[in-house]
């Protein structure tokens, strides 16, 4: 994975032939070197958005934001109501926005395909820009619904990416928590109330050296991926080569990974089709529950996330039944940031202990 937070083009090579201007090109997901936990956490959320998001922790220059933006390559298109500013799903009329409800009453619902969006949330965002703004004066004077949607409307059924999520203002965090919990945004201004659906995959990245995340938001991000600088010599060389090739000619570089990206996208689509049929045997449910008790996790959210992530991983690997191996993979991403509530913080979680316990319960059963 590139080591810089942003890849800037090198000075262009002089040529007598004019060069065409091209739009900004994202680094291809399939070209990311190493970081298997990060890549799997992101892919599982794409397969099943109800997994609940990802927190990416790591020092500067480890390519956190590049990895998130590269997801645009593998995100399947979504079906929306044509012309809807909230990306409403035509197959879920019970979750229509007000405009789509009116269209439905008139029999004017039409479907269209749309790319799944990745929406960046800037740190200095205002609450109005986040949820949307109501023009009270126009409503009173002209009698029209004067509403300007915010970023949460744009992110509906897509990805909301928050870089440096630990530095967000408290009032913005509160809005995100409400939207994530309810799947709905409600705006109230001067006695006027408006709501719209907002279900999104929240992905946050942060540098732990700049401060920790509020516990309430930390708990809402289902999985955690710890990103560190790669120590393997060959992989570091590969990162440098990839970065240089991409900076010099991003189109040609991306073409090298076209087939691999399409294969991964096809796997995600197939996994989504399998997902409703995947089950978790009672024996595996018992292991998940016992792990939560062993690691002294507060509440039941951790158990639910591990089970859901286990099923999603099984679907991604083409299986219809989750296994203890799926549990290990899911728990290694779902437990560490929940263990920070404990007195010994990170020392409270041990991946080696997790694997040992799962294997014990798998062979001996739960007593």
Secondary structure as the mmCIF struct_conf table of DSSP 4:
data_model
#
loop_
_struct_conf.conf_type_id
_struct_conf.id
_struct_conf.beg_label_comp_id
_struct_conf.beg_label_asym_id
_struct_conf.beg_label_seq_id
_struct_conf.end_label_comp_id
_struct_conf.end_label_asym_id
_struct_conf.end_label_seq_id
BEND BEND1 UNK A 3 UNK A 6
HELX_LH_PP_P HELX_LH_PP_P1 UNK A 7 UNK A 14
BEND BEND2 UNK A 16 UNK A 17
HELX_LH_PP_P HELX_LH_PP_P2 UNK A 18 UNK A 21
HELX_LH_PP_P HELX_LH_PP_P3 UNK A 26 UNK A 28
HELX_RH_3T_P HELX_RH_3T_P1 UNK A 29 UNK A 31
BEND BEND3 UNK A 34 UNK A 34
HELX_RH_AL_P HELX_RH_AL_P1 UNK A 36 UNK A 47
HELX_RH_3T_P HELX_RH_3T_P2 UNK A 49 UNK A 51
STRN STRN1 UNK A 54 UNK A 58
TURN_TY1_P TURN_TY1_P1 UNK A 60 UNK A 61
BEND BEND4 UNK A 62 UNK A 62
HELX_RH_AL_P HELX_RH_AL_P2 UNK A 64 UNK A 69
HELX_RH_3T_P HELX_RH_3T_P3 UNK A 70 UNK A 73
TURN_TY1_P TURN_TY1_P2 UNK A 74 UNK A 74
HELX_LH_PP_P HELX_LH_PP_P4 UNK A 75 UNK A 77
STRN STRN2 UNK A 78 UNK A 81
TURN_TY1_P TURN_TY1_P3 UNK A 82 UNK A 83
TURN_TY1_P TURN_TY1_P4 UNK A 85 UNK A 86
TURN_TY1_P TURN_TY1_P5 UNK A 90 UNK A 91
HELX_RH_3T_P HELX_RH_3T_P4 UNK A 93 UNK A 95
HELX_RH_AL_P HELX_RH_AL_P3 UNK A 98 UNK A 106
TURN_TY1_P TURN_TY1_P6 UNK A 107 UNK A 107
STRN STRN3 UNK A 111 UNK A 114
HELX_LH_PP_P HELX_LH_PP_P5 UNK A 115 UNK A 117
STRN STRN4 UNK A 118 UNK A 120
TURN_TY1_P TURN_TY1_P7 UNK A 123 UNK A 124
HELX_RH_AL_P HELX_RH_AL_P4 UNK A 127 UNK A 131
STRN STRN5 UNK A 132 UNK A 134
HELX_RH_AL_P HELX_RH_AL_P5 UNK A 136 UNK A 142
STRN STRN6 UNK A 147 UNK A 149
HELX_RH_AL_P HELX_RH_AL_P6 UNK A 151 UNK A 154
TURN_TY1_P TURN_TY1_P8 UNK A 155 UNK A 157
BEND BEND5 UNK A 158 UNK A 158
STRN STRN7 UNK A 159 UNK A 163
TURN_TY1_P TURN_TY1_P9 UNK A 164 UNK A 164
HELX_RH_3T_P HELX_RH_3T_P5 UNK A 165 UNK A 167
HELX_RH_AL_P HELX_RH_AL_P7 UNK A 170 UNK A 182
BEND BEND6 UNK A 183 UNK A 183
STRN STRN8 UNK A 184 UNK A 189
TURN_TY1_P TURN_TY1_P10 UNK A 190 UNK A 191
STRN STRN9 UNK A 192 UNK A 197
STRN STRN10 UNK A 201 UNK A 206
HELX_RH_3T_P HELX_RH_3T_P6 UNK A 208 UNK A 210
HELX_LH_PP_P HELX_LH_PP_P6 UNK A 212 UNK A 214
HELX_RH_AL_P HELX_RH_AL_P8 UNK A 215 UNK A 220
BEND BEND7 UNK A 221 UNK A 221
STRN STRN11 UNK A 223 UNK A 227
HELX_RH_AL_P HELX_RH_AL_P9 UNK A 233 UNK A 248
HELX_RH_AL_P HELX_RH_AL_P10 UNK A 250 UNK A 255
TURN_TY1_P TURN_TY1_P11 UNK A 256 UNK A 257
HELX_RH_AL_P HELX_RH_AL_P11 UNK A 258 UNK A 275
TURN_TY1_P TURN_TY1_P12 UNK A 276 UNK A 277
STRN STRN12 UNK A 279 UNK A 280
HELX_RH_AL_P HELX_RH_AL_P12 UNK A 282 UNK A 294
TURN_TY1_P TURN_TY1_P13 UNK A 295 UNK A 296
BEND BEND8 UNK A 298 UNK A 300
HELX_RH_AL_P HELX_RH_AL_P13 UNK A 301 UNK A 316
TURN_TY1_P TURN_TY1_P14 UNK A 317 UNK A 318
BEND BEND9 UNK A 320 UNK A 320
STRN STRN13 UNK A 321 UNK A 322
HELX_RH_AL_P HELX_RH_AL_P14 UNK A 324 UNK A 334
BEND BEND10 UNK A 335 UNK A 335
TURN_TY1_P TURN_TY1_P15 UNK A 336 UNK A 338
HELX_RH_3T_P HELX_RH_3T_P7 UNK A 339 UNK A 341
BEND BEND11 UNK A 342 UNK A 342
TURN_TY1_P TURN_TY1_P16 UNK A 343 UNK A 344
HELX_RH_3T_P HELX_RH_3T_P8 UNK A 345 UNK A 348
HELX_RH_AL_P HELX_RH_AL_P15 UNK A 351 UNK A 364
#
